[in-house]
Amino acid sequence: MLEDAERTDLRAIIQVFIAEKHWEGAGGLELTDEIRVTVSAQACLLLLGLPHDYYRNVESIIVYPSTVVPPQRKPGFFETSLLPVELEHPIIGQAFLHGPVIIIWDAALRDGRHPEYGHNLIYHEFAHKLDMLDGAADGTPPLRDRDEYHDWALTCANEYLRLKQDAKKGKKSFLNAYGATNLYRSHV
């Protein structure tokens, strides 16, 4: 439960966020105030109590009505790929390092209405954008100095190992066992 001052701060952040971002409905979805406010409120909740600049790395938010399969990306003229081309798979959201946030509305609505499911698409995608503020999608937000980076790496490695052990034993955890599949790609 938020305190009065936090609610006031959140409302102000939401208003700026809605006004400053480019919103686009896709796949036939007509954007409504409900969609903008729902996405903004959850995204901005992650900013409460933090120094922020309204997700400076988010220019646009594209909202689809339901799961989509993005088009297959073709390598550029100067790109050489040693790996086979991956086939695209259905998504419910995506956050691009130098691009938009894609939200699937029916999944976002379901997750917002049912926190007991333990997943929130909007938190997930906007947490990626917070991670990307330092220019990399590596699971590490911008930190002040080398000591903070060391502490972050040590804490994350220890928690990852604990999650992996818990998952192996079938033990329930606050975090989904899927996070134990790969230390560097556990956010996927």
C-alpha positions in Angstrom: 0.0 0.0 0.0 1.3 3.4 -1.0 1.5 6.3 1.4 -0.2 9.6 0.5 3.0 11.2 -0.6 3.9 8.2 -2.7 0.5 8.3 -4.4 0.9 12.0 -5.1 4.4 11.4 -6.6 3.2 8.5 -8.7 0.3 10.5 -10.2 2.7 13.3 -11.2 5.2 10.8 -12.7 2.3 9.1 -14.6 1.1 12.3 -16.1 4.5 13.3 -17.4 5.1 9.8 -18.7 1.8 9.6 -20.6 2.4 13.1 -22.1 6.0 12.6 -23.1 5.9 9.2 -24.8 4.7 8.3 -28.2 1.8 5.8 -28.0 0.8 3.5 -30.8 -1.9 1.0 -31.1 -1.1 -1.9 -33.4 -2.8 -5.0 -34.8 -6.1 -3.1 -34.9 -6.0 -2.0 -31.3 -7.4 1.5 -30.6 -5.6 3.1 -27.7 -7.7 4.3 -24.8 -7.0 6.2 -21.7 -7.4 3.0 -19.8 -4.5 1.4 -21.7 -2.2 4.4 -21.4 -2.9 4.8 -17.7 -2.6 1.1 -16.9 0.7 0.8 -18.7 2.0 4.1 -17.3 1.0 3.4 -13.7 2.7 0.1 -13.6 5.8 1.3 -15.4 6.1 4.4 -13.2 5.7 2.4 -10.0 9.2 1.1 -10.7 10.5 4.7 -10.5 9.1 5.6 -7.1 11.8 6.5 -4.7 14.5 6.4 -7.4 16.2 9.3 -9.0 14.8 9.2 -12.5 14.2 11.0 -15.7 10.9 9.3 -16.8 12.6 6.5 -18.8 14.7 8.7 -21.0 15.4 5.6 -23.2 11.8 5.0 -24.0 10.4 7.1 -26.8 7.5 4.9 -27.9 5.2 2.2 -26.6 3.5 0.0 -29.1 0.5 -1.9 -27.8 -1.0 -4.9 -29.5 -4.3 -6.5 -28.6 -3.0 -10.1 -28.2 0.1 -12.3 -28.8 2.0 -11.5 -32.0 4.8 -13.1 -34.0 7.3 -10.5 -35.0 8.6 -10.5 -38.5 11.8 -12.4 -39.1 14.8 -10.1 -39.0 17.1 -10.4 -42.0 20.8 -9.8 -41.5 22.2 -6.5 -42.8 24.4 -6.2 -45.9 27.6 -6.0 -43.8 26.6 -8.6 -41.2 28.0 -12.1 -41.2 26.2 -14.7 -39.2 27.9 -17.9 -38.1 24.7 -19.1 -36.4 21.6 -20.4 -38.1 18.8 -17.8 -38.5 16.4 -18.1 -35.5 12.8 -18.4 -36.4 10.6 -15.9 -34.7 8.3 -17.0 -31.9 5.2 -15.5 -30.4 5.8 -12.7 -27.9 3.7 -11.0 -25.2 6.2 -8.1 -24.8 9.6 -6.9 -25.8 11.9 -4.1 -24.9 14.6 -3.0 -27.4 17.9 -1.4 -26.4 17.5 1.4 -28.9 13.8 1.1 -29.7 10.3 0.8 -28.4 8.6 -1.2 -25.7 6.1 -3.6 -27.1 3.2 -4.6 -24.8 0.5 -7.2 -25.5 -2.6 -5.7 -23.9 -4.5 -8.9 -23.0 -1.5 -10.2 -21.2 -0.8 -6.9 -19.4 -4.4 -6.7 -18.3 -4.4 -10.3 -17.0 -1.1 -9.8 -15.1 -2.3 -6.5 -13.6 -5.6 -8.1 -12.4 -3.9 -11.3 -11.1 -0.7 -10.5 -9.2 -1.0 -13.9 -7.5 0.1 -15.4 -10.8 3.6 -14.0 -10.1 4.3 -12.4 -13.4 3.7 -8.8 -14.6 4.5 -8.1 -18.2 4.7 -4.3 -17.8 7.1 -4.6 -14.8 9.2 -7.1 -16.8 9.6 -5.0 -19.9 10.1 -1.7 -18.2 12.7 -3.4 -15.8 14.6 -4.2 -19.0 14.5 -0.6 -20.0 15.8 0.4 -16.6 18.6 -2.2 -17.1 19.4 -0.7 -20.5 19.9 2.8 -19.1 23.7 2.2 -19.1 23.6 1.2 -22.8 23.7 -2.6 -22.3 21.0 -5.2 -21.8 23.1 -7.1 -19.3 21.0 -7.3 -16.1 23.0 -4.5 -14.4 21.5 -1.1 -13.9 23.7 2.0 -13.9 25.6 2.0 -10.6 27.9 4.7 -9.0 31.2 3.0 -8.8 33.3 -0.2 -9.1 32.4 -1.3 -5.5 28.7 -1.2 -6.3 29.3 -3.2 -9.5 31.2 -5.8 -7.5 28.5 -6.0 -4.9 25.8 -6.3 -7.6 27.7 -9.1 -9.3 28.3 -11.0 -6.1 24.7 -10.7 -4.9 23.2 -11.7 -8.3 25.6 -14.7 -8.6 24.8 -15.9 -5.1 21.0 -15.5 -5.6 21.2 -17.2 -9.0 23.0 -20.2 -7.4 20.4 -20.3 -4.6 17.5 -20.2 -7.1 19.2 -22.9 -9.2 19.5 -25.2 -6.1 15.9 -24.5 -5.1 14.6 -25.2 -8.6 16.6 -28.5 -8.7 14.9 -29.5 -5.4 11.5 -28.4 -6.6 11.3 -25.9 -3.8 9.0 -22.9 -4.3 10.6 -19.5 -4.5 9.6 -15.9 -4.8 11.3 -16.0 -8.2 10.1 -18.3 -11.0 12.3 -21.3 -11.5 12.7 -20.3 -15.2 15.2 -17.7 -13.9 17.6 -20.5 -13.0 18.0 -21.7 -16.6 20.9 -19.3 -17.5 22.8 -16.8 -15.4 23.2 -14.4 -18.3 19.9 -14.8 -20.0 17.6 -15.4 -17.0 15.6 -12.3 -18.0 14.4 -13.8 -21.3 
